[in-house]
Amino acid sequence: MRFGSRLVITVVTAFGLAAPGLAPVAAQDGDPGQAPAGADLLEAALVLAPAAPAAPVTRNYPGGAPCNSTLQACISGSADGDTVVIAANTYLTASLSITRAVNLVGGGPLPSSVKLRPTSGRMLTYSGVALTATYVLSNVMVENAVNSSGSGGGIRINGDAPPPLFYGIVISNNQATVASLGGGIRVITPMTVTILNSVIFSNTTVGDGGGISVAGSLYMENSRVEANTAGGAGGGVIADGAIVISNTRFISNTANTGGGLHGPGGMTLTNAFFDKNVALTGSGGAIFALNSSFTVALVSTSFVSRTQIINNSASAHGGGLYTNGGVFIKGEGRFSNNKALNGEGGGFYIGRNLVDDFPNNVDNI
């Protein structure tokens, strides 16, 4: 274990229309200022009242128009709020531009029942779409995309498009081959990204974020991040904002720094599992937290599902975890067999202080 300046810090985790009126009624001929009565008033209301928005529609692809040709035509022909269900055993090779606020849902029993595999370029690009967290990309597999013209190998959410909820997706074997971010997913919008019940597997970038790169905060639950590679930082995941991880496994990810997970420092990791992640030239084999003002919280709610950081390595400091801030351990975690090959802190390299509310069996902090 290596401690820098010893400061006492306090950890605080924070995550935490009226209907339009009618226009004034114009004066009637021969009777200035007098409102129309009876049928005339009803007619005026009908003319001036805003039309009710159309109810959302669920469309099947392939199906009736506009979903009877390509998936792109189906999406572009839908209205904001609609849902497009892609039939099971669908295999698509054309890249998609998402310009409508629609839900995209795979209709098969598994994400692999709907494969989105472009012949060239990125698979999905979201631009200028007024999404909210209620919109989903769900139950599909995005794989084998090779993007050589910017960030986001498989999926890119541009800065003018809030991210959808990623639920039950598989992002696999995608590449960003220029000096860019996000081999699997790149979200440019500085907002919270939510990923649930998903697999991020074997994606690559020459820049940062082999699996995922997020400009804002990240919430990830019940997922797996495995065998992703970054030429820069964050082999599995990199995020610029707060990071909350729950019941998620980071396995065999590789980067120069932060082999599994890289962030500014505000992290809460509950029942998380980090195994065999590697920082090739820098620090933080499993986890790298940069900002000294924040604390990394490692939380275990039970012995069976506890947080574990095991078998990770870094060329420099912090084989398991590197942070310029502090570490708070809650519950019975497991931290063992991590290595700092040419530096300090085989298990943890901590810049400020460590608070442990449980007598953890820490083999090599």
N, C-alpha and C positions, 0 to 999 in steps of 0.2 A: 504494500500500500504506500502511496506517496501523497503527502499533503503539502499544499503550498501555504500561504499565509493563513493562520488560524483565526477565522472570524465567526462570530455567532450570528446566524441568520434565522429569520422566521419565514417559514414556507407558507405561502398562501396560494392555493390552486383555484383559479377562476375560470370556470368554463360555463368554467361552466358554459262611408261617404254618404254623406247624406245624399239622398236622391236629388238630382238637379231639378230646379223649379222651372215653371213655364216662363217664357219671355213675357214682358208686359203686353197686354192686349191693345192692339191699335184702336184708335178712335173710329167710330162708325160714321158714315156719311150722315150729316144732319144732326148728330148727337155726339159732340166731342167728348172723349174720355169715358164713354159708357161701354162697359163690357158686353159682349154678345151673350145671349141667354139661350137656354134649352139646347136645341140641336146644334146651334152655332158654336156654343161652348164645347160641346162634345167633339165637334169636328176640329176645333182648334187644338184640343188636347191630343187627339189622335195624330194630328200633323206634327206637333211639337215634341211629343214624348219620345225619348230615345228607344230604339228597337232593342228588344231583349237579345242577349247573345245566344248564339246557337249552342245547343247542348253538345258536350263532347261525344265523339263517335269512336267506337272500336272497329278498326278495319283489319281484315285478314289479308296477309300477303303470302302467296298470290291469291287474288280475289277479284271482285268487281272494280270498275274504274273508281279512282285512278290507280288502283293496285293491280291492274291486269297486264302490266308490262314489266317495268323494273322497280326495284325497291326504292331507288332514288325518286322515280315518278310518284310512287305511293307516298313517300314522305313529303315531297314538295307539294303534292296535291291535297294534303291533309291540312286541317286547321289547328291553331294552337289549342292545346288541351286534348287532342285526339290520342288514341293509343293504336299503335301498329303491332299486330301479333304476327310474327314470322313463323311460317309453318315448320314443323319438325322435318328433319332430313333435308333442310335447305342449305345449299353450298353456294356462297356468293363470292365473286372475284372482282367486282367493280368497287372502287373507292366511293365513299358516301360523304356528301356535304349536308350537314343537318342545319337547316335554316327555318325550321318550325319547332315550336315548343311541344314536342310529342314524346310520348312514352314509346320506347322500343323494347319489345318483350319477345324472347324466344318461346315458341309454342311447344317445345319438346320436353321430355322428362328430365333432360340434363342439358347443361350449357353446350356440350359437344354435339347436341342434336341440330344446332344452328351454327354453322361455321362461316365466319366472315374472314376471308383470306384473299387479299388483293393481289392481282398479278404484278402490280408495281405501286410504289408509293404508300402513303399512310392509308389506313382503312377508314377512320371516322374523323371528321373535322367539324366541330361545333362553332358557328360564327353568327353573331348578332341575334342570338336566340334568348328570349325572355324566360329562361327556365327558373324554377325554384327547386327546393329540396324534395318536393312532392313528385317531380318527374324522375323517371327511372330509365336506366339502361340495364336490362336484366336478362339473365338466363341465356346468354349467348357466349360464344368463344370468338375472340379476335386473335388471329394467329398469323405468323409468317409475313408480316408487313415489313418492308424495308424502305425507310424514308431517308433520302439523301439530300433533302432540301429544307431542313429546319428541324425544330424540336418535335417530340412526340412521335415515336416509331409507329405505334398502333393507333393511339387516340390522342387528339389535341383539342383542348377547350381554349379557344381564343379569349383575349382579354375583355371582349365585349359580350361574353356569354357565361353566365353563372353555370357552375357544374351541375349535372344531374346527380341523383343518387345512384351509385354503382352497387347493384345487388345481384349476387349469385352469378358473377361473370368469371370467365377464364381469359387472362391476357397472357399469351404464350408465344415465345420465339419471335418477338418483334425486335426491330433494330432501328436506332437513329445513328446513322453512319457519319455524320459531320459533327463538328464540335458544338453539340447542342445538348438539350436536357430531356430526360424521360424516354428511355428505350421502349417502355410499354405504354405509359400514360404521361402526358404533360398537361397540367392545368395552369394557365397563365393568369387567370382571374384570382386576385388576392382574397379569396373567400374560403370558407370551410368546405373541405371535400370529405364526403362520407362514403366509405367502402365497407360493405357487409358481405359475409359469407362468400368470399371470392378467392381466387387463386391467381397469383402474379408469378409466372414461372419462366425462367430462362430467357429473359429479355436483356438487351445490351445497348449501351450508348457509349460513345467515346467521351462524352461529357459527364454531367452529374445525374444521378438518379437512374440506375440501371433498370429498375422495375417501374418506379413512379417518381415524378418530380412535381411538386406542388408549390405555387407561389404564396399560398395562404396557409391556413391551419389544416390539420388532418385528424379525422376520427376513423379508426379502423377496428373492426370487430369480427371475430370468428372467421379468420382468413389465414391464408398461407402465402408467404413471400419466400420463394426458393430459387436458388441457382441463377440469380440475376447478376449482371456485371456492369460496373461503371468505370470508365477511364479516369474519372475525377473522384468525386465524393458521393457517398450514399449508394452502395451497391444494390441494396434492396429498395430503399426509400430515402428521399430527401424532401424536407418541407421547410419553408421559411418562417412559418408561424408555430403556434403551439401544437403539440403532438399528443394525442390520447390513443393508446393502443390497448385492446382488451382481447384475451383469448386468441391470440394470433401467434403464428410460428414464423420465425426468420431462420432459414436454414441454408447454409452453403452459399451465401452471397459474398461478392468480392468487389472491392474498390480500393483506391489509394488511401483514403481515410473514411472511417465510418463504414466498415464492410457491410453491416446489416442495415443500420439506421443512422441518419445524419440530420441534425436540426440545430436551431439556435440555442436550445437549452431548456425550454419549458416543456417537460415530458412527464406524462403519467402513464406508466406501463403496468397493467394489471393482468396477472396470470399469463404473462408473455413468455415465450420460449425462444432463446437465441442459441443456436448450435452451429459450430463449424463455419462461422463467418470470418472473413479475413480482410485486414487492412494491409495492403501489399507494401506500401512505402511509408505510410504515416501512422497515425494513432487511432485508437478506437476500433478494435477488431469487430465487436458486435455493435457498439453504440458510440457515437461521437456527439457531444453536446457542447456547443461553442461558448455561449454567453455566460459570463461569471455571475450575472445577476439572477440566474434562474437555478432551480433545483430539479434533479431527476428523481421522480418518485417510483420506487419499485415495490409493487403491492401484490401480496399473495392472500387470497381469500380462503384457501384451504390447502392442506398438504398435497392432495392429489393434483390440483390445478395450479399449483404455485408458480411464481415467476422463477425461471431458471436461465442462467447465463453460463454456458458450459462449452468447453472445447473450442473457444475462439482464440484468434491470435492477431497481433499487430507487430509490424516491423519496428515501430517506435514505442510509444507509451500506451498503457491501458489495453491489455490484451482483451479483456471483456468489455470495459467501459472507460471512456475518457471524457472528463468534464472539467471545464474551468470553474464551474459552480459547485454546488453541494449535492449530496445524495441522501435521500430519505428512504429507508427500508422499513416496510410495514408487513408484518406477518413472516412466516417461515419460508424464505426463498432458498434457492440453491445456487451457489456461485463457485464453480470449481474447474480446474484443469484449463484455465485461460493463460495465455503466454504473451509477454512483451519481449520480443526477441532481442531487441537492441536498446531497450529503454527501461523505464521504471513502471511499476504497477502491473504485475502480471494479471491480476484480476481487475482492479479499479485504479485509475489515476484520478485523484480528486483535488481540484484546485482550492476548495474552501473546507467544508466540514462534512462529516458523515454522522447521520442520526439513525440508529437502529433500535426499533422498539421490540425486537425479538432476538434472543441469543442465537443468531444464525451460525450454521456450520460453514464458515467461509474458509476455504482451503488456501486461497492465494490472493487475497486482497492486500 
